[in-house]
Amino acid sequence: MKNNKTINLGKGINLTLIPEEKFKSNLVSIYIQRILDRDEVTMNALLPSIIKSGSEKYPSAREMSYHQDDLYGVSIGADSSKRGESQVITFKIISTDEEYLDEKIFKKVVKYLDEVVNHPLVIDGGFKEEYVAIEKENLKNRIESIINDKGRYAVERAREEMFKNEKYGISDLGYLADIDKITAKGLYEHYVNIMKTSPIDIVVEGNFDEDEIVEIISNGFDFHRENIIEIPRADFIKKVDEIKVIKEEMDITQGKLVMGYRCNVDYKDEFKYYSLFVGSNVLGGGPHSKLFVNVREKESLCYYIYSSLEKYKTSMFISSGIESENYDKTVELIGEQLKSLKEGKISDEELLNSKSAIISSLKTIKDSLGGSSDFYFSQSMGGTNTTVEKIIEMIEKVTVSDIVEAFKNIELDTIYFLSNNKEA
């Protein structure tokens, strides 16, 4: 079995190679890190769709499509996402493994990705006005559509309130109020700065010759680099002075309750973090969990309930759909279940089911092309660089006392409730 390898290419660029022979395709991913910043987050959210709309050599979607067909149907994807207090802009290209072709195309594939990323379509010193206008409207629609998914909206609002004075509270989609201020020229100038100053990770996943790939990647990208920004580590320890309770009303039929907790655990203390992870699953990870069994099934207080962790801020959220009249009782019972967990009242069956669920999920990372790329980039970004196999080993070793230790400093920070009942 070949091992992953990470090579520093200089100028703030790292190359990670993930050998994987079971797929008939290869994947090249470019991850560009930015500090989550209210002043640029909306521009960053716009950029992926603008960049993949056209380049100098292939100025339209049609011309890009024709060239992609010439490369045996390569496909390009681009997006931006929030990871802790960073915003990551990602470009990906999937191509057929050369083993199944009559010619070598990987060098051409890299050249095409470089064309798209480093030579975007520029007219009169800015991106094409038409493309910018279209994508600004699309981004507006995406932001506005969040409110249609009331569960997601409630979680986003809870995060916004809980981390109001922290970067993690910034929406990775950006803000409607900022969209109309963005110009084609200003957006292009911002992109040029990003490409010069941001840490960049290139990840290649698939079946390849290592020496050949290193040479192609090292010489295949026309990055122009200057002083590279540092991405600071997010604060993860915070004392809760007062629990925030936010209640909002909307025309909905089912109330949405979200409770946010500060876990106060250093995710670089990996065994403690994965003990926290197992504990969160015991609490609200599925049909086997305390919240599901005791709040949903036994008391019939909610339509759904689950807990989730945010690694880089080591925060936990419990989300539930309830009737407004059940608000007080649900909050109380959730508190009781967490107290039970912290006291170590965890059955062998609860622990075993939680470990099995987590391990099964971890094993699926390698089932699809791209899963390993995203996983190992996230590990690198967090400075942990742990393998899937090592995490599974840690999960298997977690005991009830480990969970108790991991949860001992958890504190409720924010309760957010969205309902149509002003008396709730």
N, C-alpha and C positions, 0 to 999 in steps of 0.2 A: 504493500500500500504506500503510495507516494504521499508525502507530507506537504501541507501548505507552506508557502514561503513568502516573506515580505521583504522587499528590497527598496531601500531609499534611493530615489533617482535624483535627489538634490532639489533645491529651490522649493521646498515645502511640498514635494510630490512623493508619495509612496505607491509602490506597485505590489499588490498581493496576488499570488498565483494559487488557485485552488484546482488541483488535478481531479477530474471526475470523468470516468470513461463510460458511464451508463447512459448518458444522453447523446443524441445525434446532433446536438447543436452546441455552439460555444457562445459565451456571454461576456461582453466587455462592459463594465459599469464605471462611470466617473462620478465620484461623490465630492461635492464642493461644499465646504463648511463655512457658515457665517454665524456670527453672534446674533441671536434673536434680538432684533432692534425695531422698535416701533416706527422709526423713521424710514426703514428700508424694507420692512417685511412685506408690504403690499407689492412693491416692485419685484421682489424676489419670487413672490407667488405667481406673478405674471410671466416671468422670464422663460420657464420651461416650454410653454406652449408657443411663445414667440420664436424661440430659437429653432424649434423643429418645424416651423412653418416654411422656411426657405433659407438658402445660403447663397453666397456669391455665385457659385457654379451651378447650383440647382435652385433657382429663385422662386419656384412655385411647388405646391404639393404634388402637382402632376409630374413635374420633372424629377422631383425626389422619388416618387413612386416608380417611375420608369427606371431610374438608376438602381433602386433597390431590387427591382425585378432582374436586372442584369447581374446582380450579386446573389442570384439564386434565392430571392425573396427575403432578404434581411429585413428586420423590423426594428424601428427605433422608438423608444419610449422616453418620456421626460416628466419629472414632477418635482415638487418641493414638499418637505415635511418638517415637522418639529420633533426634535429628539432632545429632551431636556431643555436646556436654554440655548440650544443651537438650532439654526434652520439649515437644512441640507438640501441643496439642489442636486438632482440626480439625472444623469443621461445614461441610457442603456442601449446596446445594440446586440441583437441575437442573429447569429449566422450559422449556416449548416457546417458541420464538422467536415473538414477537407477530406477525411478518410472516405466519405461517401460521394465525393465529386471527382471529376476528371482533371481538375486544375486546382492550384493553390489560390485561395481568395482572401486569406486572413489579412494579408498586408493591405489589400484593396479595401477591406472592411474597415480597418483602422484608419486608413486615409480618408474614407467617407465620413467616419465619425468625427475625425479632426476637422474636415471641411464644415460639417454642421456646427460643431461646438466653437471652433476658433475662427471661422470665417462666415459669420452670419450675414444675411442680406442687409446691406446698409445703403440708404439712399439719402443724399444731402446731409450726411453726418448723423443720421438716426435710423432706427428701424423703419420698415415700411409702414406708413401711416395707416393704410388699410388693415394690415395685420394687427397692429396695435389696437385699433378701434374695435375690431372683432373680438380680440382676446380680453379687452377690458370689459366688454359686455358679458362675455362668458364668465369672467371672474365675478362680476356683480351677481349673476344668476346663481353661481355656486355659493356665494356668501349668503344670499337671500334664501337659498333652498334649505340651509341648516335649520331654519325655524320650522320647516315642514316636518322634520324628524324631531319630535318633541323630546325623545329620550336623549338623543345626541345634543340637542340644544341645551337641555338641563345640565348635562355634564360639562359642556363648554362654559356655561354661565357659572357653574360651581367653581371651575378652575379659575375663571377670570376673577371671581370675588376672593377666592382663597389666596391667590398669588397676585393680588392687585398691585402691589409695589415691587414685584419681582418679574424678571423677564419671562418666566414660564407662564405668566398670565397673558402674554401677548398671543393673539390668534395667528396661526401659521398661514391662514388664508388671506390675512390682511384685513383692511377696513374700507367700507364703502366710501367714507368721507375722503379717503386719500386717492381713490382711483381716478377721478376726473382731473386731479392735479398732475398726473403723470403724463409726460410728453414723450414722443418717439425719440427725440434727440437725448433727453435727460435719461431715459431708460437705457439707451445704448451706452451712454457715458458711464452709467452705473455698472452695466455689465462688463465693460472693459476693465473697470477698477476691480470688480469681483475676481475676474480671471487673473489679474496681476497679483492680487494680495491674499487670496484665500488658500487655506490648506486644501490640497487635492489628493484624493485616494483613487487609484485606478485598480480595479479588481477584475481579473480574468478567471472565469470558471469554465471548465470543460476538458476536452481531450486535446493535448497539445505537447509540442516539444519545448521544454523549458527555455533552453538557450535561444531558440529561434524567436520565441514570444518576447523574451526580454529585449532582444535586439530590435524587434519590430516596434514594440511599445516605446522603448527609449528614443527611437529616431522618428517615430510616426506622428508625434503630436507637436504642433507649433505653438506651445505655450509661451507667452511673454510674461516674465515674472519680475516682480520688484520686492519690496519689503513685505514679508508674509505676516499677517496678523496672528496673534495668539488667541486661541479659544479658551477662555478661563473655565475652570471647573465650577459647576453650579453649586451654590450652598445647599446643603442637605440637612443641616441641623438648625432647628428653630424652636424656641420655647413659645408655647401658646399662652398668651396673657388672658385672652378672652375669646370664647367661642362665638363666631359670627353666625347669626341666623338671618338668612335672606329669604323672604317669601314674595313671590310674584304671581300675578294672575294673568291668565290667557284663556281664550275660548277653546278649552280642551275638555275631553270627557274623562280622562284618567290623569290623576296627579303624578308628578315625577319628583321623587325624593332622591337627593344625592348628598351623601355625607363624606366629607374629605378629612383625612387624617395625616398628620406628620408622623412618619415612622422613626425618624432620627437614627437611621442606620447608614453606615458608610458602605455603599455598594462595592467598594474595593475590598472590604472585608468579605470576601466572596462566600465563605461558608455561612456567615451570619445572614448575608443577603438572601441566599437560597433557602435558609431556614425560614426567613420572613416570607419568601415566595411560597414555600410549602404551607406555611400557616395561613396565608391569604387564601390558598386553594381550599384548605380545610374549612375556612370560614365561609367562603362564598364562591367556590370554583365550579360548581355544577350540582346535579341532582343529589350527590352524596354529601353536600356541604351543610354546615350548621344552619346557615341562613335559609337555604332552600327547604330543608326538612322542618325547621322549627318556626320560621316566619311564614313561609308560603304554604307548606303542606298541613302542618298541625293547626295553625291559627288562621289560615286562609286570609292573610292580611294584604297580600300583594299578588300581582299578576306575574311579575318576574322580579328576581333579585340576584345580584352578583357583586363580587368584589374584584378590583383590578389594581395592579401596582404600576407606578411610574418609576422606572429604575433610577434615572439620573437625578431625580428629586426625592427619591425614596418616600413617595407619598402613596397612600392607598385611598381609593374611592369605593364606596358602596352605593350602588344605584338600584332603584326600585320603582315599580309602577304601582300606585296605591289609590284607593278612594280617599278623598280629602278628610273624611271623618275618622280615618284610621291613622292619621298623621302621628298623634302623640303616642299611641300604643306601639306603632311600628318603630319609631325612634327609640322608645324604651326597650323593646325586645331586641333590636339590633345591638344596643348597648349591653344587654344581658349576654348575648351570644359572644360578643367580643370579650367580655369579662370572663366568661367560661373558658375561652381559648387561652387568655392570659394566665389563668389559674391552672392550666395544664389538663383540663377536663376534655381530653381527646381520646377517643377509643382507638383500638388497634385497627378497626375497620375503616374509620375516618382517615387515619394516617395512611394506610395502605392504598385506599382508593384515590387519595389526593396524589400520592407519589406516582401511582400508575397512570393517572390522567396527565400529569406533567411530563413524565418520561415518554409517553406515547406521542404527545405533541412535539417534544424535542426531536424525536426520531423522524418526524415528517419534514423537518427542515431540509433534509437532503433528498426528498422525494421529487422536488421540482427544481428546474434550472432557475437560479436566482436566490433560492432560499439560503444557501450557504454564503453567497456574496453579501447579502444584507446582514446576515448573522455575524460574519467575521468583520465586516466594516463596523458594526455596532460595538463589537468587542474592542476593536482597535481604537475607536473613538472614545470609549470609556477608559482606555488604558488597562484593560483586564486581560485581553488576548487569551481567553480560555476556550478550549474546544468543547464541542457538544458532548463528547464522551466524558470529559472531566466534569462537566456540569451534572451529567447523569449520575456519575459516581458520588458527587456531593449530595444530590437529592436522595439517593438510596441510603446515605448515612445519617440523615436528619432524624433526630429523636424528639420526643415531646418536650423534653427539657431544653433542647436547642430552640424550639419554637417559642417557648416561654421566655427565654433569654432575648430572642430577637424582637419580641413584642413588648418588652418591659417598659420601653420609653415612648410607646405610641401615644399620640394625643389627638383628640378630636379638635379640629380647627374650624371647620365650616359646615353648616347645614344649609342646603339650598332646597327650597320646595316650590315647585311650579304647579299651580292649581287654578281652577276657575271659581274657587270659593274664598271670598275675602275674609271669611270668618275662620278659616283654617289656621 
